[in-house]
Amino acid sequence: MHKTTITTFAIVILLLSTFSQSQAAGKIEVDVYKGDVATVNSYIFSNGVSLVVMDVQRATSEAKKLGKVIKAKNLPLTHILISHGHPDHYIGMDWLMKEFPEAKIVVATKDIKKDIISFSTFMEGIGWLDAEPTLKPKSKTNPSGFDYEANINVLDDDTLELTGGGTLKIETAYAPAESDHPTTVYVEDINSLFTSDFGFHNVHLWFGSGVTDAHIANWRKALVDLQIKYADLNPTVYPGHGDPNNVDVGLFATMVQYIDNFNRVIASANSKAQAMSEMEKLYPDYKEADFLLKNSVDFHVHD
């Protein structure tokens, strides 16, 4: 074959390959994995070329199920995005990092990374990580432990670009609420807002240890602000906890009402039992009464 013909043929093949790859990439789509433990949701973003997963469950057993869902998509997982420093959203990262060694664990800010390290150190100290030994922090006495410092990366800016196209827009300018440093993600392709733990749908809100009256007030204000900010766009809202189906910005008003009811109930309750009873009567269909609500009442009501 003539040299010129070979060169032309190679260029054509390259162009066809590039065209094929660009055609494969599409708008971002999302799959939901609904965890059985703590009603926490994981979200898998795909553009037909690559994947990003947001939040990775409370237990390794759940992360294994999530990993199977990710593998079934037959696309490379590039990032594991952790929204905030609560273990029900990050315990699964060790398993997923081993199953998908090319994926990077990422957080939006240095503060979130510090929160994760601090919470994990606290849990190890009181034995909460005995059931998840691979998440015990690496140290001189535990050199094979999880290396939080090396394994968790901080994003350079407020976006996460999917390989092949598409953008996750990340917002972190929030006062401490359910967590000290929360993250939300907006995806323009599908006009969807991923609230992490700003959003609880038909699940009792977490006002337990660490969520003070000031945190609750911040949370309420953030919900009002989110409702105003996204009123015109009216995105689909994906909560951090609870049923993610058919949710819109109306969730924020529902949660504000829940907060107001909780504040009213605990202000007048004579006992924890009374507060529990009143909240369960108001929200008979809400999940996690025996954990989320009980711990919230225990923290805010003093018999």
Residue pairs with C-beta under 8 A, 6 or more apart in sequence:
1 9
21 49
21 164
24 48
24 49
24 164
25 47
25 48
25 49
25 164
25 165
25 166
26 47
26 48
27 47
27 166
27 189
27 190
28 45
28 46
28 47
28 162
28 166
28 168
28 187
28 189
28 190
29 45
29 46
29 47
29 190
30 43
30 44
30 45
30 46
30 187
30 190
30 192
30 238
31 43
31 44
31 46
31 69
31 73
32 41
32 42
32 43
32 44
32 238
32 244
33 41
33 42
33 43
33 44
33 57
33 65
33 66
33 69
34 41
34 243
34 244
35 41
35 42
35 57
35 58
35 62
35 66
36 62
37 57
37 58
37 59
37 61
37 62
37 88
38 58
38 88
38 241
38 288
38 291
39 203
39 241
39 242
39 287
39 288
40 55
40 57
40 58
40 88
40 89
40 240
40 241
41 55
41 238
41 239
41 240
41 241
41 242
41 244
42 53
42 54
42 55
42 56
42 57
42 66
42 92
43 53
43 54
43 55
43 194
43 238
44 51
44 52
44 53
44 54
44 69
44 70
44 73
45 51
45 52
45 53
45 54
45 162
45 166
45 168
45 187
46 73
46 75
47 162
47 164
47 165
47 166
48 75
48 164
49 75
49 162
49 163
49 164
49 165
50 75
50 76
50 77
50 78
50 162
50 163
50 164
51 70
51 73
51 75
51 76
51 77
51 78
51 162
52 77
52 78
52 79
52 80
52 81
52 160
52 162
52 168
53 66
53 70
53 77
53 79
53 80
53 81
53 96
54 81
54 83
54 168
54 185
54 194
54 196
55 81
55 82
55 83
55 89
55 90
55 196
55 240
56 63
56 66
56 80
56 82
56 89
56 90
56 91
56 92
56 93
56 96
57 63
57 66
57 88
57 89
57 91
57 92
58 87
58 88
58 89
58 91
58 92
59 91
59 92
59 131
59 132
60 91
60 92
60 94
60 95
60 132
60 134
62 92
63 91
63 92
63 93
63 95
63 96
64 95
66 92
66 96
67 95
67 96
67 99
67 100
70 77
70 96
70 100
71 99
76 100
76 102
76 163
77 96
77 100
77 102
77 103
78 102
78 103
78 104
78 162
78 163
79 103
79 104
79 105
79 106
79 160
80 93
80 96
80 97
80 100
80 103
80 104
80 105
80 106
81 106
81 107
81 160
81 168
81 185
82 89
82 90
82 93
82 105
82 106
82 107
82 112
82 116
82 152
83 89
83 108
83 112
83 182
83 183
83 184
83 185
83 194
83 196
83 197
83 240
84 112
84 115
84 179
84 180
84 181
84 182
84 183
84 196
84 197
85 112
85 114
85 115
85 116
85 118
85 119
85 179
85 180
85 181
86 119
86 179
86 197
87 119
87 120
87 123
87 128
89 196
89 197
89 240
90 116
91 132
91 135
93 105
93 151
94 132
94 134
94 135
94 146
95 134
96 103
97 103
97 105
97 151
104 153
105 151
105 152
105 153
106 152
106 153
106 154
106 155
106 160
107 113
107 116
107 152
107 153
107 154
107 155
107 183
108 154
108 155
108 158
108 170
108 172
108 183
109 154
109 172
109 181
110 154
111 180
111 181
112 154
112 172
112 181
112 183
113 148
113 152
113 154
115 179
115 180
115 181
116 148
116 152
117 137
117 148
117 149
117 152
120 129
120 135
120 136
120 137
120 146
120 148
121 137
123 129
124 136
124 137
129 135
129 136
134 145
134 146
135 146
136 142
136 145
136 146
137 145
137 146
137 148
138 144
138 145
138 146
138 147
138 148
139 145
155 170
158 169
158 170
158 171
158 172
159 167
159 168
159 169
159 170
160 167
160 168
160 170
161 167
161 168
162 168
166 187
166 189
167 187
167 188
168 185
168 186
168 187
169 185
169 186
169 187
169 188
170 183
170 184
170 185
171 183
171 184
171 185
171 186
172 181
172 182
172 183
174 181
174 182
174 184
174 198
174 218
174 222
175 218
175 221
175 222
176 214
176 215
176 218
177 197
177 198
177 211
177 215
177 216
177 218
177 219
177 222
178 197
178 198
178 205
178 206
178 211
178 215
178 219
179 197
180 210
182 196
182 197
182 198
182 222
183 196
184 193
184 194
184 195
184 196
184 198
184 226
185 193
185 194
185 196
186 192
186 193
186 194
186 235
187 194
190 236
191 233
191 234
191 235
191 236
192 235
192 236
192 237
192 238
193 226
193 230
193 235
193 236
193 237
193 238
193 249
194 238
195 226
195 237
195 238
195 239
195 240
196 240
197 206
197 240
197 241
198 219
198 222
198 223
198 226
198 240
199 237
199 238
199 239
199 240
199 241
199 242
199 247
199 251
199 255
200 206
200 239
200 240
200 241
200 242
200 255
201 239
201 241
201 242
201 243
201 244
201 247
201 251
202 242
202 243
202 285
202 286
202 287
203 239
203 241
203 242
203 286
203 287
203 288
203 292
204 279
204 283
204 286
204 287
204 288
204 289
204 292
204 293
204 296
205 219
205 255
205 258
205 259
205 262
205 292
205 296
206 292
206 295
206 296
207 216
207 262
207 296
207 299
207 300
208 292
208 295
208 296
208 298
208 299
209 295
209 299
211 219
211 296
211 299
213 300
216 259
216 262
216 263
219 259
220 256
220 259
220 260
223 252
223 253
223 255
223 256
223 259
224 252
224 256
226 249
226 252
227 249
227 252
227 253
230 249
231 249
234 248
234 249
235 248
235 249
236 247
236 248
237 247
237 248
237 249
237 251
237 252
238 244
238 247
239 247
239 251
241 288
242 287
258 283
261 279
261 282
262 279
262 296
265 275
265 278
265 279
265 282
266 275
266 297
266 300
266 301
269 275
269 278
269 301
271 301
271 303
272 297
272 298
272 301
272 303
275 297
275 300
275 301
276 289
276 293
276 294
276 297
279 289
279 293
279 297
280 289
280 293
286 293
